[in-house]
Amino acid sequence: MSIPLQGSLFDTGGEIALGPLDGLRRTDLGLGAWVDVLPGWLSGADELFDRLVTRAAWRADRRTMYDRVVDVPRLVASYGEREQLPDPILADARAALSDRYATELGEPFSTAGLCWYRDGNDSVAWHGDTFGRGATIDTMVAILSVGAARPLLLRPRGGGASLRYHLGHGDLLVMGGSCQRTWEHAVPKTRRPIGPRISIQFRPRGVF
């Protein structure tokens, strides 16, 4: 069931702006994997959500599952390293993340992928970003969330207890080190009435 986006009580609806990154808190996941989290990095996140709904080049993908082709349960938009992003603040966010993680990552964040979870029926199954260089090297994926908060779950690859992060309204989560190879993440379906959320994923070249 879908409901309209309800603004955060902590978002005054003012200027869209990024805060400092010095409040990032790191959790060591073991085996070289880690997660950094910064709630409310972006102010004016509800306004950015509205802009992205109308400005991003949304598409509905389909994929083969077993013996049939099914709709991917979310809308997506993709931007390569030389493509203009749908809002200038996303370019600012990518540059700020590149500066913050330059020493650890050794290269800039270069691409952006957007996922629009329209309601509780939209989701993404357990996976790691291992179709590119993330399958063999340590890398990073930074996720900026706007709209209603949805759980993002992480669990060790092969199974195990999961971690839960509620992300929305300008929250930032960065998965780093071996996280894409040794852990998986997912956004599960829910039957609870829930508002829409857009996640913006920044990645280095060749990671997807």
JODA-V905579 format. One record per pair of residues at least 6 apart in sequence whose ideal C-beta (glycine too) atoms are under 7 Angstrom apart, sorted by the first residue. I is the first residue (numbers start at 1). J is the second residue. If there is no record, write none. Layout:
# JODA-V905579
i=[I:I]
j=[J:J]
This chain:
# JODA-V905579
i=[1:1:1:2:2:2:3:3:3:4:5:5:5:5:5:5:6:6:7:7:8:8:10:11:11:11:11:11:11:13:13:13:14:14:15:16:16:16:16:16:17:17:18:18:18:18:18:19:19:21:21:21:23:24:24:25:25:26:26:27:27:28:29:29:29:31:31:32:32:32:33:33:33:33:33:34:34:34:35:35:35:35:35:36:36:37:37:38:39:40:40:40:41:41:41:41:42:42:42:42:43:45:45:45:48:48:48:49:49:49:51:52:52:52:52:55:55:56:56:56:57:58:58:58:59:59:59:60:60:60:61:61:62:62:62:62:63:63:63:73:73:73:74:74:74:74:74:74:75:75:76:76:76:77:78:79:79:79:80:81:81:81:85:85:90:90:93:94:94:94:97:97:97:98:98:101:104:105:105:107:108:109:109:109:109:110:110:111:111:112:112:112:113:114:114:115:115:115:116:116:117:117:117:117:118:119:119:120:120:120:120:120:121:123:123:123:124:124:125:126:126:127:128:128:128:128:128:128:129:129:129:129:130:130:131:132:132:132:133:133:133:134:134:134:135:138:138:139:139:139:140:140:140:140:141:141:141:141:141:142:142:142:143:143:143:143:144:144:145:145:145:145:145:146:146:146:146:147:147:147:147:147:148:148:148:148:148:149:149:149:149:150:150:150:150:150:151:151:151:151:151:152:152:152:152:152:153:153:153:153:153:153:154:154:154:154:155:155:155:155:156:156:157:157:157:165:167:168]
j=[119:120:193:118:119:196:193:194:195:195:46:49:147:148:195:196:148:195:13:46:46:169:40:43:44:45:46:169:170:44:46:47:43:44:44:43:44:47:48:89:43:44:41:42:92:93:96:41:43:38:96:100:38:36:38:36:37:34:36:34:35:34:35:179:183:178:182:138:177:178:177:178:179:182:183:176:177:179:154:173:174:175:179:174:176:165:173:172:171:169:170:171:144:170:171:172:48:144:146:170:170:146:169:170:87:89:146:146:147:198:87:86:87:114:198:86:87:77:86:114:77:75:77:116:75:76:77:71:72:75:72:76:69:70:71:72:69:70:72:121:122:123:115:116:117:122:123:124:116:118:113:114:115:114:113:85:111:112:111:110:111:205:91:112:112:200:144:109:112:202:109:142:202:108:109:140:176:140:204:204:204:142:202:203:204:204:205:203:205:200:201:202:201:198:200:124:198:199:196:198:150:187:196:197:196:194:196:189:190:191:192:194:189:187:188:189:186:187:186:184:186:184:134:157:180:181:183:184:141:180:207:208:180:181:208:206:207:208:139:206:207:180:181:207:181:177:178:180:204:207:174:175:176:204:175:180:201:203:207:172:174:202:167:173:199:201:172:200:167:168:171:197:199:168:169:170:198:168:195:196:197:198:168:194:195:196:197:166:167:168:169:167:168:187:194:197:164:165:166:187:188:165:167:173:185:187:162:163:164:185:186:188:162:163:183:185:161:162:183:184:182:183:182:183:184:173:173:197]
